[in-house]
Amino acid sequence: MLTRVKSVYLFIREHGTVSTRAIAEEFGMTHRTVQRDLNILVHNGLISSPKRGKWKTTAKKVKIS
């Protein structure tokens, strides 16, 4: 699961502002699964939602290994 959350984060970072639908289609996940992953990223301050259903990364520094 952690790998999936990391992949979602990297997808958002690479594409700028993306929709929940685009994430679900890209990874072949249900909207509920996407929302759970997004909640983890929001809780950790890595993404924010400037508009409902749209997501972008925050300025928080992240070390990706």
PDB file with one MODEL, atoms N, CA, C and O in Angstrom:
MODEL        1
ATOM      1  N   MET A   1       0.818  -1.191   0.000  1.00  0.00           N
ATOM      2  CA  MET A   1       0.000   0.000   0.000  1.00  0.00           C
ATOM      3  C   MET A   1       0.862   1.255   0.000  1.00  0.00           C
ATOM      4  O   MET A   1       0.535   2.222  -0.688  1.00  0.00           O
ATOM      5  N   LEU A   2       1.947   1.259   0.750  1.00  0.00           N
ATOM      6  CA  LEU A   2       2.804   2.432   0.808  1.00  0.00           C
ATOM      7  C   LEU A   2       3.372   2.774  -0.567  1.00  0.00           C
ATOM      8  O   LEU A   2       3.525   3.948  -0.903  1.00  0.00           O
ATOM      9  N   THR A   3       3.681   1.761  -1.352  1.00  0.00           N
ATOM     10  CA  THR A   3       4.183   1.981  -2.704  1.00  0.00           C
ATOM     11  C   THR A   3       3.122   2.664  -3.550  1.00  0.00           C
ATOM     12  O   THR A   3       3.440   3.543  -4.351  1.00  0.00           O
ATOM     13  N   ARG A   4       1.866   2.273  -3.383  1.00  0.00           N
ATOM     14  CA  ARG A   4       0.766   2.870  -4.141  1.00  0.00           C
ATOM     15  C   ARG A   4       0.593   4.341  -3.775  1.00  0.00           C
ATOM     16  O   ARG A   4       0.413   5.184  -4.654  1.00  0.00           O
ATOM     17  N   VAL A   5       0.646   4.650  -2.483  1.00  0.00           N
ATOM     18  CA  VAL A   5       0.509   6.035  -2.029  1.00  0.00           C
ATOM     19  C   VAL A   5       1.658   6.874  -2.587  1.00  0.00           C
ATOM     20  O   VAL A   5       1.450   8.003  -3.031  1.00  0.00           O
ATOM     21  N   LYS A   6       2.854   6.324  -2.564  1.00  0.00           N
ATOM     22  CA  LYS A   6       4.020   7.017  -3.120  1.00  0.00           C
ATOM     23  C   LYS A   6       3.818   7.271  -4.611  1.00  0.00           C
ATOM     24  O   LYS A   6       4.131   8.355  -5.103  1.00  0.00           O
ATOM     25  N   SER A   7       3.299   6.284  -5.328  1.00  0.00           N
ATOM     26  CA  SER A   7       3.050   6.434  -6.762  1.00  0.00           C
ATOM     27  C   SER A   7       2.015   7.524  -7.036  1.00  0.00           C
ATOM     28  O   SER A   7       2.155   8.297  -7.983  1.00  0.00           O
ATOM     29  N   VAL A   8       0.985   7.579  -6.211  1.00  0.00           N
ATOM     30  CA  VAL A   8      -0.040   8.618  -6.364  1.00  0.00           C
ATOM     31  C   VAL A   8       0.588   9.987  -6.139  1.00  0.00           C
ATOM     32  O   VAL A   8       0.337  10.917  -6.907  1.00  0.00           O
ATOM     33  N   TYR A   9       1.403  10.121  -5.095  1.00  0.00           N
ATOM     34  CA  TYR A   9       2.072  11.386  -4.816  1.00  0.00           C
ATOM     35  C   TYR A   9       2.943  11.809  -5.998  1.00  0.00           C
ATOM     36  O   TYR A   9       2.888  12.961  -6.428  1.00  0.00           O
ATOM     37  N   LEU A  10       3.736  10.894  -6.517  1.00  0.00           N
ATOM     38  CA  LEU A  10       4.620  11.214  -7.641  1.00  0.00           C
ATOM     39  C   LEU A  10       3.828  11.588  -8.887  1.00  0.00           C
ATOM     40  O   LEU A  10       4.250  12.459  -9.647  1.00  0.00           O
ATOM     41  N   PHE A  11       2.697  10.947  -9.103  1.00  0.00           N
ATOM     42  CA  PHE A  11       1.832  11.272 -10.243  1.00  0.00           C
ATOM     43  C   PHE A  11       1.322  12.707 -10.126  1.00  0.00           C
ATOM     44  O   PHE A  11       1.333  13.459 -11.101  1.00  0.00           O
ATOM     45  N   ILE A  12       0.878  13.076  -8.939  1.00  0.00           N
ATOM     46  CA  ILE A  12       0.383  14.442  -8.726  1.00  0.00           C
ATOM     47  C   ILE A  12       1.526  15.437  -8.912  1.00  0.00           C
ATOM     48  O   ILE A  12       1.356  16.468  -9.563  1.00  0.00           O
ATOM     49  N   ARG A  13       2.677  15.131  -8.347  1.00  0.00           N
ATOM     50  CA  ARG A  13       3.821  16.035  -8.455  1.00  0.00           C
ATOM     51  C   ARG A  13       4.247  16.226  -9.910  1.00  0.00           C
ATOM     52  O   ARG A  13       4.604  17.331 -10.318  1.00  0.00           O
ATOM     53  N   GLU A  14       4.208  15.168 -10.672  1.00  0.00           N
ATOM     54  CA  GLU A  14       4.631  15.221 -12.075  1.00  0.00           C
ATOM     55  C   GLU A  14       3.641  15.981 -12.956  1.00  0.00           C
ATOM     56  O   GLU A  14       4.045  16.682 -13.883  1.00  0.00           O
ATOM     57  N   HIS A  15       2.348  15.844 -12.668  1.00  0.00           N
ATOM     58  CA  HIS A  15       1.317  16.414 -13.538  1.00  0.00           C
ATOM     59  C   HIS A  15       0.743  17.736 -13.044  1.00  0.00           C
ATOM     60  O   HIS A  15      -0.113  18.315 -13.713  1.00  0.00           O
ATOM     61  N   GLY A  16       1.183  18.221 -11.910  1.00  0.00           N
ATOM     62  CA  GLY A  16       0.630  19.475 -11.379  1.00  0.00           C
ATOM     63  C   GLY A  16      -0.697  19.216 -10.698  1.00  0.00           C
ATOM     64  O   GLY A  16      -0.798  18.307  -9.874  1.00  0.00           O
ATOM     65  N   THR A  17      -1.706  19.987 -11.019  1.00  0.00           N
ATOM     66  CA  THR A  17      -3.031  19.800 -10.425  1.00  0.00           C
ATOM     67  C   THR A  17      -3.782  18.723 -11.205  1.00  0.00           C
ATOM     68  O   THR A  17      -3.957  18.831 -12.419  1.00  0.00           O
ATOM     69  N   VAL A  18      -4.222  17.689 -10.497  1.00  0.00           N
ATOM     70  CA  VAL A  18      -4.937  16.583 -11.144  1.00  0.00           C
ATOM     71  C   VAL A  18      -6.236  16.299 -10.407  1.00  0.00           C
ATOM     72  O   VAL A  18      -6.392  16.646  -9.236  1.00  0.00           O
ATOM     73  N   SER A  19      -7.156  15.667 -11.104  1.00  0.00           N
ATOM     74  CA  SER A  19      -8.446  15.332 -10.508  1.00  0.00           C
ATOM     75  C   SER A  19      -8.402  13.939  -9.882  1.00  0.00           C
ATOM     76  O   SER A  19      -7.561  13.106 -10.220  1.00  0.00           O
ATOM     77  N   THR A  20      -9.321  13.722  -8.973  1.00  0.00           N
ATOM     78  CA  THR A  20      -9.464  12.399  -8.357  1.00  0.00           C
ATOM     79  C   THR A  20      -9.748  11.367  -9.440  1.00  0.00           C
ATOM     80  O   THR A  20      -9.232  10.251  -9.388  1.00  0.00           O
ATOM     81  N   ARG A  21     -10.558  11.732 -10.409  1.00  0.00           N
ATOM     82  CA  ARG A  21     -10.914  10.825 -11.510  1.00  0.00           C
ATOM     83  C   ARG A  21      -9.672  10.424 -12.310  1.00  0.00           C
ATOM     84  O   ARG A  21      -9.508   9.256 -12.660  1.00  0.00           O
ATOM     85  N   ALA A  22      -8.798  11.398 -12.600  1.00  0.00           N
ATOM     86  CA  ALA A  22      -7.579  11.107 -13.369  1.00  0.00           C
ATOM     87  C   ALA A  22      -6.691  10.126 -12.619  1.00  0.00           C
ATOM     88  O   ALA A  22      -6.090   9.240 -13.227  1.00  0.00           O
ATOM     89  N   ILE A  23      -6.605  10.279 -11.312  1.00  0.00           N
ATOM     90  CA  ILE A  23      -5.800   9.358 -10.497  1.00  0.00           C
ATOM     91  C   ILE A  23      -6.406   7.961 -10.544  1.00  0.00           C
ATOM     92  O   ILE A  23      -5.691   6.976 -10.727  1.00  0.00           O
ATOM     93  N   ALA A  24      -7.708   7.876 -10.382  1.00  0.00           N
ATOM     94  CA  ALA A  24      -8.391   6.574 -10.415  1.00  0.00           C
ATOM     95  C   ALA A  24      -8.177   5.875 -11.749  1.00  0.00           C
ATOM     96  O   ALA A  24      -7.928   4.671 -11.791  1.00  0.00           O
ATOM     97  N   GLU A  25      -8.274   6.627 -12.837  1.00  0.00           N
ATOM     98  CA  GLU A  25      -8.085   6.042 -14.166  1.00  0.00           C
ATOM     99  C   GLU A  25      -6.638   5.627 -14.395  1.00  0.00           C
ATOM    100  O   GLU A  25      -6.375   4.566 -14.962  1.00  0.00           O
ATOM    101  N   GLU A  26      -5.708   6.453 -13.962  1.00  0.00           N
ATOM    102  CA  GLU A  26      -4.284   6.156 -14.152  1.00  0.00           C
ATOM    103  C   GLU A  26      -3.871   4.865 -13.451  1.00  0.00           C
ATOM    104  O   GLU A  26      -3.113   4.070 -14.005  1.00  0.00           O
ATOM    105  N   PHE A  27      -4.370   4.656 -12.230  1.00  0.00           N
ATOM    106  CA  PHE A  27      -3.946   3.513 -11.429  1.00  0.00           C
ATOM    107  C   PHE A  27      -4.958   2.368 -11.402  1.00  0.00           C
ATOM    108  O   PHE A  27      -4.704   1.336 -10.781  1.00  0.00           O
ATOM    109  N   GLY A  28      -6.095   2.539 -12.065  1.00  0.00           N
ATOM    110  CA  GLY A  28      -7.100   1.476 -12.110  1.00  0.00           C
ATOM    111  C   GLY A  28      -7.694   1.176 -10.743  1.00  0.00           C
ATOM    112  O   GLY A  28      -7.952   0.021 -10.404  1.00  0.00           O
ATOM    113  N   MET A  29      -7.908   2.244  -9.953  1.00  0.00           N
ATOM    114  CA  MET A  29      -8.452   2.091  -8.602  1.00  0.00           C
ATOM    115  C   MET A  29      -9.863   2.660  -8.545  1.00  0.00           C
ATOM    116  O   MET A  29     -10.269   3.448  -9.400  1.00  0.00           O
ATOM    117  N   THR A  30     -10.596   2.247  -7.525  1.00  0.00           N
ATOM    118  CA  THR A  30     -11.906   2.843  -7.289  1.00  0.00           C
ATOM    119  C   THR A  30     -11.710   4.235  -6.694  1.00  0.00           C
ATOM    120  O   THR A  30     -10.649   4.553  -6.157  1.00  0.00           O
ATOM    121  N   HIS A  31     -12.747   5.054  -6.800  1.00  0.00           N
ATOM    122  CA  HIS A  31     -12.665   6.407  -6.239  1.00  0.00           C
ATOM    123  C   HIS A  31     -12.477   6.352  -4.722  1.00  0.00           C
ATOM    124  O   HIS A  31     -11.814   7.221  -4.155  1.00  0.00           O
ATOM    125  N   ARG A  32     -13.039   5.367  -4.071  1.00  0.00           N
ATOM    126  CA  ARG A  32     -12.905   5.233  -2.615  1.00  0.00           C
ATOM    127  C   ARG A  32     -11.460   4.921  -2.224  1.00  0.00           C
ATOM    128  O   ARG A  32     -10.944   5.475  -1.253  1.00  0.00           O
ATOM    129  N   THR A  33     -10.816   4.042  -2.971  1.00  0.00           N
ATOM    130  CA  THR A  33      -9.417   3.720  -2.704  1.00  0.00           C
ATOM    131  C   THR A  33      -8.532   4.943  -2.929  1.00  0.00           C
ATOM    132  O   THR A  33      -7.631   5.217  -2.137  1.00  0.00           O
ATOM    133  N   VAL A  34      -8.792   5.673  -4.007  1.00  0.00           N
ATOM    134  CA  VAL A  34      -8.045   6.904  -4.274  1.00  0.00           C
ATOM    135  C   VAL A  34      -8.221   7.871  -3.115  1.00  0.00           C
ATOM    136  O   VAL A  34      -7.252   8.482  -2.663  1.00  0.00           O
ATOM    137  N   GLN A  35      -9.450   8.016  -2.631  1.00  0.00           N
ATOM    138  CA  GLN A  35      -9.711   8.960  -1.549  1.00  0.00           C
ATOM    139  C   GLN A  35      -8.957   8.575  -0.276  1.00  0.00           C
ATOM    140  O   GLN A  35      -8.452   9.448   0.429  1.00  0.00           O
ATOM    141  N   ARG A  36      -8.878   7.295   0.022  1.00  0.00           N
ATOM    142  CA  ARG A  36      -8.115   6.842   1.192  1.00  0.00           C
ATOM    143  C   ARG A  36      -6.642   7.216   1.051  1.00  0.00           C
ATOM    144  O   ARG A  36      -6.027   7.701   2.001  1.00  0.00           O
ATOM    145  N   ASP A  37      -6.080   6.989  -0.135  1.00  0.00           N
ATOM    146  CA  ASP A  37      -4.680   7.337  -0.369  1.00  0.00           C
ATOM    147  C   ASP A  37      -4.467   8.848  -0.279  1.00  0.00           C
ATOM    148  O   ASP A  37      -3.477   9.303   0.294  1.00  0.00           O
ATOM    149  N   LEU A  38      -5.384   9.618  -0.837  1.00  0.00           N
ATOM    150  CA  LEU A  38      -5.285  11.077  -0.774  1.00  0.00           C
ATOM    151  C   LEU A  38      -5.377  11.568   0.659  1.00  0.00           C
ATOM    152  O   LEU A  38      -4.693  12.518   1.037  1.00  0.00           O
ATOM    153  N   ASN A  39      -6.218  10.928   1.459  1.00  0.00           N
ATOM    154  CA  ASN A  39      -6.343  11.304   2.870  1.00  0.00           C
ATOM    155  C   ASN A  39      -5.019  11.111   3.611  1.00  0.00           C
ATOM    156  O   ASN A  39      -4.666  11.924   4.465  1.00  0.00           O
ATOM    157  N   ILE A  40      -4.296  10.058   3.297  1.00  0.00           N
ATOM    158  CA  ILE A  40      -2.982   9.816   3.906  1.00  0.00           C
ATOM    159  C   ILE A  40      -2.020  10.948   3.525  1.00  0.00           C
ATOM    160  O   ILE A  40      -1.290  11.461   4.373  1.00  0.00           O
ATOM    161  N   LEU A  41      -2.027  11.326   2.262  1.00  0.00           N
ATOM    162  CA  LEU A  41      -1.132  12.381   1.787  1.00  0.00           C
ATOM    163  C   LEU A  41      -1.501  13.742   2.386  1.00  0.00           C
ATOM    164  O   LEU A  41      -0.620  14.528   2.733  1.00  0.00           O
ATOM    165  N   VAL A  42      -2.793  14.016   2.506  1.00  0.00           N
ATOM    166  CA  VAL A  42      -3.250  15.273   3.122  1.00  0.00           C
ATOM    167  C   VAL A  42      -2.846  15.299   4.591  1.00  0.00           C
ATOM    168  O   VAL A  42      -2.335  16.306   5.082  1.00  0.00           O
ATOM    169  N   HIS A  43      -3.075  14.197   5.287  1.00  0.00           N
ATOM    170  CA  HIS A  43      -2.737  14.112   6.717  1.00  0.00           C
ATOM    171  C   HIS A  43      -1.254  14.412   6.963  1.00  0.00           C
ATOM    172  O   HIS A  43      -0.891  14.998   7.983  1.00  0.00           O
ATOM    173  N   ASN A  44      -0.412  14.007   6.023  1.00  0.00           N
ATOM    174  CA  ASN A  44       1.032  14.219   6.154  1.00  0.00           C
ATOM    175  C   ASN A  44       1.493  15.540   5.540  1.00  0.00           C
ATOM    176  O   ASN A  44       2.691  15.816   5.479  1.00  0.00           O
ATOM    177  N   GLY A  45       0.546  16.350   5.090  1.00  0.00           N
ATOM    178  CA  GLY A  45       0.877  17.673   4.562  1.00  0.00           C
ATOM    179  C   GLY A  45       1.567  17.673   3.213  1.00  0.00           C
ATOM    180  O   GLY A  45       2.254  18.636   2.873  1.00  0.00           O
ATOM    181  N   LEU A  46       1.396  16.602   2.428  1.00  0.00           N
ATOM    182  CA  LEU A  46       2.091  16.493   1.152  1.00  0.00           C
ATOM    183  C   LEU A  46       1.280  17.005  -0.027  1.00  0.00           C
ATOM    184  O   LEU A  46       1.850  17.398  -1.045  1.00  0.00           O
ATOM    185  N   ILE A  47      -0.043  17.006   0.097  1.00  0.00           N
ATOM    186  CA  ILE A  47      -0.901  17.521  -0.967  1.00  0.00           C
ATOM    187  C   ILE A  47      -2.000  18.384  -0.364  1.00  0.00           C
ATOM    188  O   ILE A  47      -2.276  18.329   0.835  1.00  0.00           O
ATOM    189  N   SER A  48      -2.615  19.178  -1.225  1.00  0.00           N
ATOM    190  CA  SER A  48      -3.763  19.978  -0.806  1.00  0.00           C
ATOM    191  C   SER A  48      -4.761  20.008  -1.960  1.00  0.00           C
ATOM    192  O   SER A  48      -4.446  19.633  -3.090  1.00  0.00           O
ATOM    193  N   SER A  49      -5.955  20.457  -1.650  1.00  0.00           N
ATOM    194  CA  SER A  49      -7.010  20.523  -2.649  1.00  0.00           C
ATOM    195  C   SER A  49      -7.447  21.974  -2.825  1.00  0.00           C
ATOM    196  O   SER A  49      -8.266  22.478  -2.056  1.00  0.00           O
ATOM    197  N   PRO A  50      -6.886  22.659  -3.862  1.00  0.00           N
ATOM    198  CA  PRO A  50      -7.262  24.049  -4.083  1.00  0.00           C
ATOM    199  C   PRO A  50      -8.712  24.199  -4.543  1.00  0.00           C
ATOM    200  O   PRO A  50      -9.349  25.223  -4.294  1.00  0.00           O
ATOM    201  N   LYS A  51      -9.225  23.169  -5.215  1.00  0.00           N
ATOM    202  CA  LYS A  51     -10.622  23.109  -5.653  1.00  0.00           C
ATOM    203  C   LYS A  51     -11.136  21.704  -5.373  1.00  0.00           C
ATOM    204  O   LYS A  51     -10.379  20.737  -5.443  1.00  0.00           O
ATOM    205  N   ARG A  52     -12.393  21.594  -5.064  1.00  0.00           N
ATOM    206  CA  ARG A  52     -12.970  20.280  -4.781  1.00  0.00           C
ATOM    207  C   ARG A  52     -12.685  19.297  -5.921  1.00  0.00           C
ATOM    208  O   ARG A  52     -12.981  19.566  -7.086  1.00  0.00           O
ATOM    209  N   GLY A  53     -12.113  18.168  -5.558  1.00  0.00           N
ATOM    210  CA  GLY A  53     -11.819  17.122  -6.538  1.00  0.00           C
ATOM    211  C   GLY A  53     -10.532  17.324  -7.312  1.00  0.00           C
ATOM    212  O   GLY A  53     -10.206  16.511  -8.178  1.00  0.00           O
ATOM    213  N   LYS A  54      -9.795  18.378  -7.027  1.00  0.00           N
ATOM    214  CA  LYS A  54      -8.506  18.648  -7.675  1.00  0.00           C
ATOM    215  C   LYS A  54      -7.421  18.623  -6.613  1.00  0.00           C
ATOM    216  O   LYS A  54      -7.650  19.049  -5.481  1.00  0.00           O
ATOM    217  N   TRP A  55      -6.251  18.130  -6.966  1.00  0.00           N
ATOM    218  CA  TRP A  55      -5.174  17.949  -5.995  1.00  0.00           C
ATOM    219  C   TRP A  55      -3.869  18.469  -6.542  1.00  0.00           C
ATOM    220  O   TRP A  55      -3.605  18.362  -7.740  1.00  0.00           O
ATOM    221  N   LYS A  56      -3.038  19.039  -5.660  1.00  0.00           N
ATOM    222  CA  LYS A  56      -1.694  19.478  -6.025  1.00  0.00           C
ATOM    223  C   LYS A  56      -0.784  19.249  -4.831  1.00  0.00           C
ATOM    224  O   LYS A  56      -1.241  19.138  -3.694  1.00  0.00           O
ATOM    225  N   THR A  57       0.507  19.180  -5.108  1.00  0.00           N
ATOM    226  CA  THR A  57       1.469  18.970  -4.032  1.00  0.00           C
ATOM    227  C   THR A  57       1.697  20.280  -3.277  1.00  0.00           C
ATOM    228  O   THR A  57       1.478  21.369  -3.808  1.00  0.00           O
ATOM    229  N   THR A  58       2.134  20.149  -2.050  1.00  0.00           N
ATOM    230  CA  THR A  58       2.470  21.313  -1.235  1.00  0.00           C
ATOM    231  C   THR A  58       3.967  21.583  -1.370  1.00  0.00           C
ATOM    232  O   THR A  58       4.679  20.860  -2.067  1.00  0.00           O
ATOM    233  N   ALA A  59       4.427  22.616  -0.704  1.00  0.00           N
ATOM    234  CA  ALA A  59       5.854  22.971  -0.762  1.00  0.00           C
ATOM    235  C   ALA A  59       6.686  22.162   0.233  1.00  0.00           C
ATOM    236  O   ALA A  59       7.899  22.356   0.319  1.00  0.00           O
ATOM    237  N   LYS A  60       6.054  21.259   0.983  1.00  0.00           N
ATOM    238  CA  LYS A  60       6.775  20.460   1.971  1.00  0.00           C
ATOM    239  C   LYS A  60       7.845  19.610   1.279  1.00  0.00           C
ATOM    240  O   LYS A  60       7.575  18.941   0.282  1.00  0.00           O
ATOM    241  N   LYS A  61       9.046  19.648   1.820  1.00  0.00           N
ATOM    242  CA  LYS A  61      10.161  18.872   1.267  1.00  0.00           C
ATOM    243  C   LYS A  61       9.947  17.386   1.516  1.00  0.00           C
ATOM    244  O   LYS A  61       9.545  16.969   2.602  1.00  0.00           O
ATOM    245  N   VAL A  62      10.227  16.598   0.480  1.00  0.00           N
ATOM    246  CA  VAL A  62      10.046  15.146   0.569  1.00  0.00           C
ATOM    247  C   VAL A  62      11.294  14.478   0.024  1.00  0.00           C
ATOM    248  O   VAL A  62      11.757  14.806  -1.068  1.00  0.00           O
ATOM    249  N   LYS A  63      11.838  13.538   0.789  1.00  0.00           N
ATOM    250  CA  LYS A  63      12.970  12.737   0.320  1.00  0.00           C
ATOM    251  C   LYS A  63      12.405  11.423  -0.187  1.00  0.00           C
ATOM    252  O   LYS A  63      11.820  10.651   0.573  1.00  0.00           O
ATOM    253  N   ILE A  64      12.582  11.177  -1.473  1.00  0.00           N
ATOM    254  CA  ILE A  64      12.027   9.964  -2.075  1.00  0.00           C
ATOM    255  C   ILE A  64      13.168   9.010  -2.389  1.00  0.00           C
ATOM    256  O   ILE A  64      14.128   9.350  -3.079  1.00  0.00           O
ATOM    257  N   SER A  65      13.025   7.804  -1.856  1.00  0.00           N
ATOM    258  CA  SER A  65      14.067   6.805  -2.094  1.00  0.00           C
ATOM    259  C   SER A  65      13.502   5.618  -2.825  1.00  0.00           C
ATOM    260  O   SER A  65      14.229   4.669  -3.116  1.00  0.00           O
TER     261      SER A  65
ENDMDL
END
